Amino acid sequence: MVEEGLKALTGTSSVQAAWQKLLPNYRSGQVIAIKVNFNNSDCADGDNVIDGLIEPVNALIATLKSFGVAESDIWVFDASRALPNRFVSGCPYSGVRFFDDISKGCREDATFSSNDPNAEVTFQHPNLKNRRLTDVVINADYLINVPILKDHGISGVTLGLKNHFGTIEYVQGAGNDNLHYYINPSNSLYSTSYSPLVDICLNPHIRDKTVLVLGDGLFGALGNTNNSPRRWSSFGDQAPNSLFLSTDQVAVDCVMVDILDAEPGYHPQAGHRDDYLKLAAQAGLGTYERGDPWGSGYSQIDYQRVVLSS
């Protein structure tokens, strides 16, 4: 699926050509960081609650290796959560490096000590203090974002832009210095004209280094971030079994919101769930459009639906 997705995304006939198009200036020795998505994990985690899967990451690594990227130059991370044993042990590439929350002690520490001038995210809200980006991203040359297709109990959805809550040093500060307040439409501090997600993704280390978003919709999660996968009526009472690939982090989130909205059973249909995408587009981060991924598609987003035979 990853191979076919890369070829379709780039209009090429091989994964090597696809990566050449995505990374035209790549040089041997440059580092590619992969931001995975964990929310319910610890080192020995073994439950069935939705979290990152190693299989799409393995497929991604295999294509990078075929392009000539050394395993040691591929860094998989979530700076705010634990990467569990079941995830890391499922990777057959022993040279790949794994980083996670410094307090968990599971993998290499995702530290926050860089003196880089853009090491901090500056928030454009007076209540919010700056947060540091993990050194994993600062020291990498390229960034791949691997969010999960899922709902969120606070913001309605949690997709690619919000996945970078796991790239900064903390989310919940003291008092009103809590990023969750500003993505929660039910909170009095919420505003349709401001989202901290936009400030995070405007940081040059995220904005300029992101070369691919690979949305993991193999199972997805409906209702909340701590639910186990269930069958989707919009996918014939099966798992979505889908991946979403894009170089536009706003456009791919729009499509994933539309996929979630097509599921009538458990998706909360929370109001204002796409406000952050409108703001991200206004800030120049990508293309905002809501459409019909099942039918008429989109007029501004270059949307291709690829159905693979089993």
C-alpha positions as CSV (number, residue, x, y, z in Angstrom):
1,M,0.0,0.0,0.0
2,V,2.8,2.4,0.8
3,E,4.6,1.7,-2.4
4,E,1.5,2.2,-4.5
5,G,0.6,5.3,-2.6
6,L,4.0,6.9,-3.1
7,K,3.9,6.2,-6.8
8,A,0.3,7.5,-7.2
9,L,1.2,10.6,-5.2
10,T,4.2,11.5,-7.3
11,G,3.1,10.2,-10.7
12,T,6.1,7.9,-10.9
13,S,6.6,4.2,-11.7
14,S,8.9,3.2,-8.9
15,V,9.4,4.1,-5.2
16,Q,13.0,5.2,-6.0
17,A,11.6,7.7,-8.5
18,A,8.9,8.7,-6.0
19,W,11.5,9.5,-3.3
20,Q,13.7,11.3,-5.9
21,K,10.7,13.6,-6.5
22,L,9.9,14.1,-2.9
23,L,13.6,14.5,-1.8
24,P,15.3,16.0,-4.8
25,N,18.1,17.5,-2.7
26,Y,18.7,14.4,-0.5
27,R,22.3,13.6,0.2
28,S,23.7,10.5,1.9
29,G,24.0,11.0,5.6
30,Q,21.0,13.2,6.0
31,V,18.5,12.3,8.6
32,I,14.8,11.5,8.1
33,A,12.6,11.7,11.2
34,I,9.3,9.9,11.3
35,K,6.7,11.3,13.8
36,V,4.4,8.4,14.9
37,N,1.3,8.8,17.0
38,F,0.9,7.3,20.5
39,N,-1.5,8.3,23.2
40,N,-2.3,5.2,25.3
41,S,1.0,3.5,25.7
42,D,3.7,2.5,28.1
43,C,6.8,0.4,27.6
44,A,5.0,-2.9,28.1
45,D,1.8,-1.9,26.5
46,G,-0.2,-4.8,25.1
47,D,-3.9,-3.6,24.9
48,N,-6.1,-3.1,21.9
49,V,-6.6,0.7,22.4
50,I,-5.8,2.7,19.2
51,D,-2.1,3.6,18.9
52,G,0.6,3.7,16.2
53,L,1.2,0.5,14.2
54,I,4.7,-0.6,13.1
55,E,3.5,-2.1,9.8
56,P,3.1,1.1,7.8
57,V,6.3,2.4,9.4
58,N,8.1,-0.7,8.3
59,A,6.8,-0.3,4.8
60,L,7.9,3.3,4.8
61,I,11.4,2.4,6.0
62,A,11.7,-0.3,3.3
63,T,11.0,2.3,0.6
64,L,13.5,4.7,2.1
65,K,16.1,2.0,2.2
66,S,15.5,1.2,-1.4
67,F,16.2,4.9,-2.2
68,G,19.5,4.6,-0.4
69,V,18.8,6.0,3.1
70,A,20.8,4.2,5.8
71,E,18.8,2.6,8.6
72,S,20.8,4.7,11.1
73,D,19.6,7.9,9.4
74,I,15.9,7.0,10.0
75,W,14.7,8.2,13.4
76,V,11.2,7.2,14.6
77,F,9.9,9.3,17.5
78,D,7.1,10.5,19.7
79,A,8.5,12.9,22.2
80,S,5.5,13.0,24.6
81,R,4.7,9.3,24.8
82,A,6.3,5.8,25.2
83,L,7.1,3.7,22.2
84,P,6.1,0.3,23.5
85,N,8.1,-2.9,23.1
86,R,5.5,-4.5,20.8
87,F,6.0,-1.6,18.4
88,V,9.8,-1.4,18.4
89,S,10.3,-5.2,18.4
90,G,8.1,-5.4,15.3
91,C,10.7,-3.5,13.3
92,P,13.0,-5.8,11.4
93,Y,15.6,-3.0,10.7
94,S,18.0,-3.1,13.6
95,G,19.8,0.2,12.6
96,V,16.7,2.4,12.9
97,R,16.7,4.6,16.0
98,F,13.7,5.1,18.2
99,F,13.1,8.1,20.5
100,D,10.4,8.7,23.0
101,D,9.4,10.6,26.2
102,I,12.4,11.3,28.3
103,S,10.4,10.3,31.4
104,K,9.4,6.9,30.2
105,G,12.9,5.2,29.8
106,C,11.8,3.0,27.0
107,R,14.0,4.2,24.1
108,E,16.5,6.9,23.4
109,D,15.5,10.1,25.1
110,A,13.7,12.7,22.9
111,T,15.6,15.7,24.4
112,F,14.9,19.4,24.3
113,S,18.3,21.1,24.7
114,S,19.1,22.6,21.3
115,N,20.4,26.2,21.0
116,D,19.0,26.4,17.5
117,P,17.3,29.9,17.0
118,N,14.1,28.1,15.9
119,A,14.1,25.6,18.7
120,E,11.1,27.2,20.3
121,V,7.5,27.4,19.1
122,T,6.2,30.9,19.6
123,F,2.5,31.0,20.4
124,Q,0.5,34.0,19.3
125,H,-1.7,34.0,22.3
126,P,-0.8,36.0,25.5
127,N,-1.8,33.1,27.8
128,L,0.6,30.6,26.2
129,K,4.3,30.3,26.9
130,N,6.7,29.2,24.3
131,R,7.4,25.4,24.0
132,R,10.6,23.8,22.8
133,L,10.7,21.4,19.9
134,T,12.4,18.0,20.4
135,D,16.0,17.8,19.3
136,V,15.0,14.9,17.1
137,V,13.2,17.2,14.7
138,I,15.8,20.0,15.0
139,N,18.7,17.6,14.2
140,A,16.8,15.9,11.3
141,D,16.9,17.1,7.8
142,Y,13.5,15.9,6.7
143,L,10.3,15.0,8.5
144,I,7.5,12.5,7.8
145,N,4.3,12.8,9.8
146,V,2.3,9.6,10.4
147,P,-0.9,10.5,12.2
148,I,-3.8,8.1,12.8
149,L,-7.4,8.6,11.4
150,K,-9.3,9.1,14.6
151,D,-11.7,11.2,16.6
152,H,-10.9,13.2,19.7
153,G,-13.0,13.8,22.8
154,I,-11.9,17.5,23.1
155,S,-11.3,18.8,19.6
156,G,-13.5,16.5,17.6
157,V,-10.7,15.1,15.5
158,T,-7.0,14.5,16.0
159,L,-5.0,14.2,12.8
160,G,-1.8,15.4,11.2
161,L,-1.4,18.9,12.6
162,K,-2.4,17.8,16.1
163,N,0.1,14.9,16.0
164,H,2.8,17.5,16.6
165,F,1.6,17.9,20.1
166,G,4.0,15.0,20.5
167,T,6.9,17.1,19.0
168,I,6.9,19.8,21.7
169,E,8.0,19.5,25.3
170,Y,4.6,19.8,27.0
171,V,1.0,20.5,26.2
172,Q,-0.6,21.3,29.6
173,G,1.0,24.2,31.5
174,A,-0.2,26.0,34.6
175,G,-3.4,27.9,34.7
176,N,-4.6,28.9,31.2
177,D,-1.3,27.8,29.7
178,N,-2.9,24.6,28.5
179,L,-3.1,24.0,24.8
180,H,-6.1,21.8,25.1
181,Y,-8.2,24.8,26.1
182,Y,-7.6,26.5,22.8
183,I,-8.6,23.5,20.7
184,N,-11.8,22.7,22.7
185,P,-14.8,24.4,21.2
186,S,-16.6,24.0,24.5
187,N,-14.0,26.0,26.4
188,S,-14.5,29.7,27.0
189,L,-10.9,30.3,25.8
190,Y,-11.6,28.8,22.4
191,S,-11.7,31.1,19.4
192,T,-12.5,30.4,15.8
193,S,-9.7,32.9,14.9
194,Y,-6.9,31.1,16.8
195,S,-5.3,27.7,17.0
196,P,-2.1,26.7,18.7
197,L,-1.8,23.9,16.1
198,V,-1.1,26.5,13.5
199,D,1.7,28.1,15.5
200,I,3.4,24.7,16.0
201,C,3.2,23.8,12.4
202,L,4.5,27.2,11.3
203,N,7.8,26.6,13.0
204,P,10.4,26.2,10.3
205,H,11.6,22.9,11.5
206,I,8.1,21.5,10.9
207,R,6.9,23.7,8.1
208,D,10.0,23.4,5.9
209,K,11.2,19.9,6.7
210,T,7.9,18.0,6.2
211,V,8.1,16.1,3.0
212,L,5.2,13.6,3.5
213,V,2.2,13.0,5.6
214,L,1.1,9.3,5.7
215,G,-2.2,9.1,7.5
216,D,-2.8,5.7,9.1
217,G,-6.3,4.6,8.4
218,L,-5.8,0.9,8.6
219,F,-8.1,0.7,11.6
220,G,-8.7,4.2,12.8
221,A,-10.7,5.1,15.9
222,L,-14.2,6.5,16.3
223,G,-15.5,8.4,19.3
224,N,-12.3,9.2,21.2
225,T,-8.6,8.7,21.3
226,N,-8.7,5.9,23.9
227,N,-11.1,3.6,22.1
228,S,-10.3,0.3,20.4
229,P,-10.9,-0.1,16.7
230,R,-14.4,-1.1,15.6
231,R,-16.1,-1.8,12.3
232,W,-17.0,1.2,10.1
233,S,-20.4,1.2,8.3
234,S,-19.0,3.5,5.7
235,F,-16.4,0.9,4.8
236,G,-18.9,-2.0,4.4
237,D,-18.8,-2.9,8.1
238,Q,-15.1,-3.4,8.0
239,A,-12.0,-1.5,9.1
240,P,-11.1,1.4,6.7
241,N,-7.9,-0.4,5.7
242,S,-6.7,2.9,4.1
243,L,-3.7,5.1,4.0
244,F,-3.7,8.8,3.2
245,L,-0.5,10.2,1.5
246,S,0.1,13.9,0.8
247,T,2.7,16.6,0.7
248,D,0.0,19.1,1.8
249,Q,-0.6,18.7,5.5
250,V,-3.8,20.8,5.5
251,A,-5.3,19.0,2.5
252,V,-4.8,15.5,3.9
253,D,-6.3,16.5,7.2
254,C,-9.4,17.9,5.3
255,V,-9.8,14.6,3.5
256,M,-9.5,12.6,6.7
257,V,-12.1,14.8,8.4
258,D,-14.4,14.1,5.5
259,I,-13.8,10.4,5.9
260,L,-14.6,10.6,9.6
261,D,-17.7,12.7,8.9
262,A,-19.0,10.0,6.5
263,E,-19.2,7.5,9.5
264,P,-22.7,8.1,11.0
265,G,-22.5,5.7,14.0
266,Y,-19.8,6.9,16.4
267,H,-18.1,10.0,15.0
268,P,-19.2,12.8,17.3
269,Q,-19.7,15.4,14.5
270,A,-18.3,18.0,16.9
271,G,-18.9,21.6,15.8
272,H,-15.9,23.7,14.7
273,R,-13.7,20.5,14.2
274,D,-12.2,22.0,11.0
275,D,-11.6,25.6,12.2
276,Y,-7.9,24.9,12.7
277,L,-7.7,23.8,9.0
278,K,-9.2,27.1,7.8
279,L,-6.7,29.0,9.9
280,A,-3.8,26.8,8.7
281,A,-4.8,27.5,5.1
282,Q,-5.0,31.2,5.8
283,A,-1.5,31.0,7.3
284,G,-0.1,29.4,4.1
285,L,0.3,25.9,5.4
286,G,-1.8,24.2,2.7
287,T,-5.1,24.0,0.9
288,Y,-8.4,24.0,2.8
289,E,-11.4,22.3,1.1
290,R,-14.2,20.1,2.3
291,G,-15.6,17.6,-0.2
292,D,-16.8,14.1,-0.9
293,P,-14.0,11.5,-0.9
294,W,-16.6,8.8,-1.8
295,G,-18.0,10.6,-4.8
296,S,-17.5,14.0,-6.4
297,G,-14.2,14.5,-4.7
298,Y,-12.6,18.0,-4.6
299,S,-12.1,20.9,-6.9
300,Q,-9.0,22.4,-5.2
301,I,-7.4,19.4,-3.7
302,D,-5.8,17.0,-6.2
303,Y,-7.5,13.9,-4.8
304,Q,-6.9,10.4,-6.1
305,R,-8.6,7.3,-4.7
306,V,-6.6,4.2,-5.4
307,V,-8.3,0.8,-4.8
308,L,-5.9,-2.1,-4.6
309,S,-6.9,-5.7,-5.3
310,S,-6.6,-8.1,-2.3
